[in-house]
Amino acid sequence: MSNEVLEAVRGLLPGIAERARSVDEKGSIPAETIRELSAAGVFRMLQPARYGGAEDDPVAFFEVVREISGACGSTGWVAAILGVHSWHLGLFPDEAQREVWGAGPDTLISSSYSPIGRLTPVEGGYELSGHWSFSSGVEFASWALLGALVVGAEGRPVDFMTVLVPAQDYEIREVWDSMGLRGTASDDIVVEGAFVPSHRAMRNFEQAQLRNPGRKVNGGPLYRMPFGTIFTSTVTASVIGMAAGCHERYVTRMRDRIRLSLGGGRFVEDPHAQVAVARAASEIDAAILQTDRNVREIHEYAARNEKIPMELRLRARRDQVRGTERAIEAIDILFKTAGGNSLHRGNVIERAWRDAHAGSVHVANDVEHALSMWGRGVFGLKVEDNLV
């Protein structure tokens, strides 16, 4: 199915690219685009087969994400986030999965994982309240995955959980107005006193320890892989795709450009321009090769049902954040050498630069934190983090 999805998506790219400027200006993705991506199977690539999904290789999913992101950063970002949530739901108890996909395999889920919410234990589950930001693609979703802290009798946090909440239990507040990824409409979610049954709540610690309840029904290797690898690599795949798309359009646009300054002449004859495209391409290739290599190795361990070494999990995080950093380095090179015309708002290079930089500030791309974790690990110090 992965090849079929990729081929189907490639047929959609011209239309996605044509709508990219409008997506950026209007601040939202057309419902038509989401329907096309859904029909192509993008959102079901990482979904359990028992609920109509493909249970695909995550690297194949990343390739699709990169292609879409290269045509339109906002569309690629939303495709990535909504698509990876189909995998995350597969880690929840089967009862939660049935509630979402029982209505149909194309039901979509948004998220805001920061532990903003307050969970108070009640009979059969929890009472949830909170106000979350940055829920990309929330307008297309029927459910949301939200981060929350369990509050004990003394009013102090005692646990960190992710809970699944239906759309009827939350309000969407349209507040998104950003410099980049403008079309993601990453609006706020507000919940006031909603009941969350126990089967729709999962401890983040258990998830990080790969002891998720979904493994009882989803026995494939995909659901034995760490959240800290799959989710963070998905975010990076989108940013890399933006850089790769920018590089492709840069080369196309600059091939026939004639300089009006610096002595004139054809742009492509400038050795500095030649070096710039080479450096940018090398950074993009390195980002893809490293991130895909690590995910493949982790998938192989999961397929053999062997314990995934912490050294490998830390390496995956190290190279994932460096992948984002490399993509930003590449796009900065291109932006800097594209000349004054790239400053015009709506220019494909300018828009890709804004989108990539906006994506780079996601918590999954905290470079110093992830590199420090790898350093602790290599020095033999204990590493405790839910994003490994």
C-alpha positions as CSV (number, residue, x, y, z in Angstrom):
1,M,0.0,0.0,0.0
2,S,2.9,2.4,0.7
3,N,3.8,2.5,-3.0
4,E,0.2,3.1,-4.0
5,V,-0.1,5.9,-1.4
6,L,3.1,7.6,-2.6
7,E,2.0,7.3,-6.3
8,A,-1.5,8.6,-5.4
9,V,0.0,11.5,-3.5
10,R,2.4,12.4,-6.3
11,G,-0.7,12.8,-8.5
12,L,-2.1,15.3,-6.0
13,L,1.1,17.4,-5.6
14,P,0.5,19.9,-8.5
15,G,-2.9,20.8,-7.1
16,I,-1.5,21.1,-3.5
17,A,1.3,23.3,-4.8
18,E,-1.1,25.5,-6.7
19,R,-3.2,26.1,-3.6
20,A,-0.2,26.7,-1.3
21,R,-0.2,30.4,-1.6
22,S,-4.0,30.6,-0.9
23,V,-3.5,28.2,2.1
24,D,-0.9,30.6,3.5
25,E,-3.0,33.7,2.9
26,K,-6.3,32.4,4.1
27,G,-4.8,30.5,7.1
28,S,-6.5,27.2,6.4
29,I,-6.3,24.1,4.2
30,P,-9.3,23.4,1.9
31,A,-11.5,20.5,3.0
32,E,-11.0,19.2,-0.6
33,T,-7.3,18.7,0.1
34,I,-8.0,16.7,3.2
35,R,-10.5,14.5,1.4
36,E,-8.0,13.9,-1.4
37,L,-5.3,12.9,1.1
38,S,-7.7,10.7,2.9
39,A,-8.8,9.0,-0.3
40,A,-5.1,8.4,-1.1
41,G,-4.7,6.5,2.2
42,V,-2.3,9.0,3.8
43,F,-4.0,9.0,7.2
44,R,-4.4,5.2,7.3
45,M,-0.7,4.4,6.6
46,L,0.1,3.9,10.3
47,Q,-3.3,2.8,11.4
48,P,-3.9,-0.8,12.6
49,A,-5.0,-3.2,9.9
50,R,-7.8,-4.5,12.0
51,Y,-9.4,-1.0,11.7
52,G,-8.9,-0.6,8.0
53,G,-5.3,0.7,8.1
54,A,-2.2,-0.4,6.3
55,E,0.2,-0.8,9.3
56,D,2.8,0.5,7.0
57,D,6.6,0.9,7.4
58,P,7.0,4.3,9.1
59,V,9.8,5.2,6.7
60,A,7.3,5.0,3.9
61,F,5.0,7.3,5.8
62,F,7.9,9.8,6.2
63,E,8.5,9.7,2.5
64,V,4.9,10.6,1.8
65,V,5.0,13.4,4.4
66,R,8.2,14.9,2.9
67,E,6.6,14.9,-0.6
68,I,3.5,16.7,0.6
69,S,5.5,19.2,2.7
70,G,7.7,20.0,-0.3
71,A,4.6,21.2,-2.2
72,C,3.0,23.0,0.7
73,G,4.4,23.2,4.2
74,S,1.1,23.7,6.0
75,T,-0.6,20.8,4.2
76,G,2.4,18.5,4.8
77,W,2.5,19.4,8.5
78,V,-1.2,18.7,9.0
79,A,-0.9,15.5,7.0
80,A,2.0,14.4,9.2
81,I,0.3,15.2,12.5
82,L,-3.1,13.8,11.7
83,G,-1.4,10.7,10.1
84,V,0.8,9.9,13.1
85,H,-2.2,10.1,15.5
86,S,-3.6,7.0,13.8
87,W,-0.5,5.2,15.0
88,H,-0.8,6.7,18.5
89,L,-4.4,5.6,18.9
90,G,-3.2,2.1,18.2
91,L,-1.3,2.2,21.5
92,F,-4.6,2.8,23.5
93,P,-6.9,0.1,24.8
94,D,-9.0,-1.6,22.1
95,E,-12.2,0.0,23.6
96,A,-10.9,3.4,22.8
97,Q,-9.9,2.4,19.2
98,R,-13.4,1.0,18.6
99,E,-15.0,4.2,19.8
100,V,-13.0,6.2,17.2
101,W,-12.8,3.9,14.2
102,G,-16.1,2.1,14.8
103,A,-17.8,4.9,12.9
104,G,-15.3,4.5,10.0
105,P,-11.6,4.1,9.3
106,D,-11.2,7.6,8.1
107,T,-12.0,9.3,11.4
108,L,-9.2,11.9,12.2
109,I,-7.7,12.9,15.5
110,S,-5.8,16.1,16.4
111,S,-3.7,16.7,19.5
112,S,-2.1,19.0,21.9
113,Y,0.3,17.0,24.1
114,S,1.5,19.6,26.6
115,P,0.4,18.7,30.1
116,I,-1.9,21.7,30.4
117,G,-5.0,19.8,31.5
118,R,-6.1,18.9,35.0
119,L,-7.3,15.4,35.6
120,T,-9.3,14.7,38.8
121,P,-9.9,11.0,39.5
122,V,-13.6,10.2,39.7
123,E,-15.5,6.9,39.5
124,G,-14.7,5.1,36.3
125,G,-12.2,7.6,35.1
126,Y,-11.3,11.3,35.4
127,E,-12.8,14.7,35.1
128,L,-10.8,16.9,32.7
129,S,-10.5,20.7,32.3
130,G,-7.9,22.7,30.5
131,H,-7.0,25.1,27.7
132,W,-4.5,23.8,25.1
133,S,-2.8,25.6,22.2
134,F,-1.3,24.5,18.9
135,S,-3.7,21.8,17.8
136,S,-2.8,21.5,14.1
137,G,-5.7,20.3,11.8
138,V,-8.2,20.4,14.7
139,E,-11.0,21.6,12.3
140,F,-10.9,18.3,10.5
141,A,-10.8,16.0,13.5
142,S,-13.5,14.3,15.5
143,W,-11.3,13.5,18.5
144,A,-8.3,15.1,20.2
145,L,-5.4,13.6,22.1
146,L,-4.6,16.0,25.0
147,G,-1.9,16.1,27.7
148,A,-2.9,16.4,31.3
149,L,-1.7,16.0,34.8
150,V,-3.5,13.9,37.4
151,V,-4.1,15.9,40.5
152,G,-4.0,14.2,43.9
153,A,-5.9,14.8,47.1
154,E,-3.5,17.6,48.1
155,G,-3.9,19.4,44.7
156,R,-0.4,18.3,43.5
157,P,0.4,16.6,40.2
158,V,0.9,12.8,40.7
159,D,1.0,11.6,37.1
160,F,1.3,12.7,33.4
161,M,-1.3,11.2,31.0
162,T,-2.5,11.5,27.5
163,V,-6.3,11.4,27.2
164,L,-8.6,10.9,24.2
165,V,-11.5,13.3,24.0
166,P,-14.4,13.5,21.5
167,A,-15.2,16.8,19.7
168,Q,-18.5,17.2,21.5
169,D,-16.6,17.6,24.8
170,Y,-14.3,20.5,23.7
171,E,-14.6,24.0,22.2
172,I,-12.3,25.1,19.4
173,R,-11.1,28.7,19.7
174,E,-9.8,30.2,16.4
175,V,-6.7,32.1,17.5
176,W,-4.0,30.9,15.1
177,D,-2.1,33.8,13.5
178,S,1.5,32.8,12.9
179,M,4.5,33.9,10.8
180,G,4.8,30.4,9.4
181,L,2.7,27.3,8.9
182,R,-0.1,29.7,8.7
183,G,-2.4,27.3,6.9
184,T,-2.3,24.7,9.7
185,A,-5.0,26.5,11.6
186,S,-3.4,25.2,14.8
187,D,-6.1,26.6,17.1
188,D,-6.8,26.2,20.8
189,I,-8.9,23.6,22.5
190,V,-10.9,24.2,25.7
191,V,-12.4,21.6,27.9
192,E,-14.4,22.3,31.0
193,G,-15.3,19.4,33.3
194,A,-15.5,16.6,30.7
195,F,-15.7,13.0,31.8
196,V,-12.9,10.8,30.5
197,P,-13.4,7.1,31.1
198,S,-10.3,5.1,32.1
199,H,-9.9,3.3,28.8
200,R,-9.4,6.7,27.1
201,A,-6.4,7.7,29.3
202,M,-2.9,6.4,29.0
203,R,0.1,7.0,31.3
204,N,3.0,8.6,29.5
205,F,5.5,6.7,31.6
206,E,4.0,3.4,30.5
207,Q,4.0,4.5,26.9
208,A,7.7,5.4,27.2
209,Q,8.4,2.0,28.7
210,L,6.7,0.4,25.7
211,R,4.1,-1.1,27.9
212,N,1.1,0.4,26.0
213,P,-2.2,-1.6,26.3
214,G,-2.7,-1.5,22.5
215,R,-0.1,-4.2,22.1
216,K,-2.6,-6.7,23.3
217,V,-4.6,-6.3,20.1
218,N,-2.1,-4.8,17.7
219,G,0.7,-7.2,17.7
220,G,2.7,-5.9,14.7
221,P,6.1,-4.3,15.1
222,L,4.8,-0.9,14.4
223,Y,3.1,-0.7,17.8
224,R,6.2,-1.9,19.6
225,M,8.2,1.2,18.6
226,P,8.7,4.2,20.9
227,F,6.5,7.3,20.7
228,G,9.7,9.3,21.2
229,T,10.9,7.9,17.8
230,I,7.8,7.8,15.7
231,F,6.2,11.1,16.7
232,T,9.4,13.2,16.7
233,S,10.6,11.8,13.4
234,T,7.2,12.6,11.8
235,V,7.7,16.3,12.8
236,T,11.2,16.3,11.4
237,A,10.1,14.6,8.1
238,S,7.8,17.5,7.4
239,V,10.5,20.1,8.0
240,I,12.9,18.2,5.8
241,G,10.3,18.0,3.1
242,M,9.9,21.8,3.2
243,A,13.6,22.2,2.7
244,A,13.7,19.6,-0.1
245,G,10.8,21.3,-1.9
246,C,12.4,24.6,-1.5
247,H,15.7,23.3,-3.0
248,E,13.8,21.8,-6.0
249,R,12.0,25.1,-6.7
250,Y,15.2,27.1,-6.1
251,V,17.1,25.2,-8.8
252,T,14.2,25.5,-11.2
253,R,13.8,29.3,-10.7
254,M,17.5,30.1,-10.7
255,R,18.4,28.1,-13.7
256,D,17.4,30.9,-16.1
257,R,18.0,33.9,-13.9
258,I,20.2,36.8,-15.1
259,R,21.9,38.8,-12.4
260,L,21.2,42.6,-12.5
261,S,24.1,43.3,-10.0
262,L,27.6,42.0,-9.2
263,G,28.7,42.4,-12.8
264,G,25.6,40.6,-14.2
265,G,25.8,37.3,-15.9
266,R,23.9,34.0,-15.5
267,F,23.3,33.1,-11.9
268,V,24.1,29.4,-12.6
269,E,27.6,30.4,-13.7
270,D,28.4,31.8,-10.2
271,P,30.6,29.3,-8.3
272,H,29.1,30.6,-5.0
273,A,25.6,29.6,-6.2
274,Q,26.9,26.2,-7.3
275,V,28.4,25.6,-3.9
276,A,25.2,26.8,-2.2
277,V,23.0,24.3,-3.9
278,A,25.5,21.6,-3.2
279,R,25.7,22.4,0.5
280,A,21.9,22.6,0.8
281,A,21.4,19.3,-1.0
282,S,24.0,17.6,1.1
283,E,22.4,18.7,4.4
284,I,19.0,17.5,3.2
285,D,20.3,14.1,2.1
286,A,22.2,13.7,5.4
287,A,19.0,14.5,7.3
288,I,17.0,11.9,5.4
289,L,19.6,9.2,5.5
290,Q,20.2,9.5,9.3
291,T,16.6,9.7,10.4
292,D,15.4,6.9,8.1
293,R,18.3,4.6,9.1
294,N,17.5,4.9,12.8
295,V,13.8,4.3,12.3
296,R,14.5,1.2,10.1
297,E,16.9,-0.2,12.8
298,I,14.3,0.3,15.5
299,H,11.6,-1.3,13.3
300,E,13.9,-4.3,12.8
301,Y,14.3,-4.8,16.6
302,A,10.5,-4.5,17.0
303,A,9.9,-7.0,14.2
304,R,12.2,-9.5,16.0
305,N,10.3,-8.7,19.2
306,E,13.6,-7.8,20.8
307,K,14.3,-5.0,23.3
308,I,15.3,-1.8,21.6
309,P,18.6,-0.6,23.0
310,M,18.4,2.7,24.8
311,E,21.6,3.7,22.9
312,L,19.6,3.3,19.6
313,R,16.6,5.2,20.9
314,L,18.9,8.1,22.0
315,R,20.7,8.0,18.7
316,A,17.4,8.3,16.9
317,R,16.5,11.4,18.9
318,R,20.0,12.9,18.4
319,D,19.8,12.5,14.6
320,Q,16.1,13.5,14.5
321,V,16.8,16.9,16.0
322,R,19.9,17.2,13.9
323,G,17.8,16.3,10.9
324,T,15.6,19.3,11.6
325,E,18.7,21.5,12.2
326,R,20.2,20.3,8.9
327,A,17.0,21.1,7.1
328,I,17.0,24.6,8.5
329,E,20.7,25.1,7.6
330,A,19.9,24.1,4.0
331,I,16.9,26.4,3.7
332,D,18.8,29.3,5.2
333,I,21.6,28.8,2.6
334,L,19.0,28.9,-0.2
335,F,17.1,31.9,1.2
336,K,20.3,33.9,1.7
337,T,21.6,33.3,-1.9
338,A,18.2,33.6,-3.7
339,G,18.5,37.4,-3.8
340,G,16.1,40.2,-3.0
341,N,13.2,38.7,-5.0
342,S,12.9,36.0,-2.4
343,L,11.8,38.6,0.1
344,H,8.4,39.2,-1.6
345,R,5.6,37.7,0.5
346,G,4.2,34.6,-1.2
347,N,7.3,33.7,-3.0
348,V,7.8,30.0,-2.7
349,I,11.2,30.3,-1.2
350,E,10.1,32.9,1.3
351,R,7.1,30.8,2.3
352,A,9.1,27.6,2.7
353,W,11.6,29.5,4.8
354,R,8.9,30.7,7.1
355,D,7.2,27.3,7.3
356,A,10.4,25.4,8.1
357,H,11.4,27.8,10.8
358,A,8.0,27.7,12.3
359,G,8.1,23.9,12.4
360,S,11.6,23.9,13.9
361,V,10.4,25.4,17.2
362,H,8.1,22.4,18.0
363,V,9.1,20.9,21.3
364,A,10.1,17.7,19.4
365,N,12.9,19.8,17.8
366,D,14.5,21.0,21.0
367,V,18.0,20.4,19.7
368,E,20.0,21.1,22.9
369,H,17.8,19.0,25.1
370,A,17.9,16.0,22.8
371,L,21.7,16.3,22.2
372,S,22.2,16.6,26.0
373,M,20.2,13.3,26.5
374,W,22.5,11.5,24.0
375,G,25.5,13.0,25.8
376,R,24.2,11.7,29.2
377,G,23.7,8.3,27.7
378,V,27.1,8.0,26.2
379,F,28.7,9.1,29.5
380,G,26.8,6.4,31.3
381,L,24.4,8.7,33.1
382,K,20.7,7.8,33.5
383,V,18.3,9.3,31.0
384,E,14.6,9.7,31.9
385,D,12.4,11.4,29.3
386,N,9.1,10.5,27.7
387,L,10.3,11.6,24.3
388,V,13.0,8.9,23.9
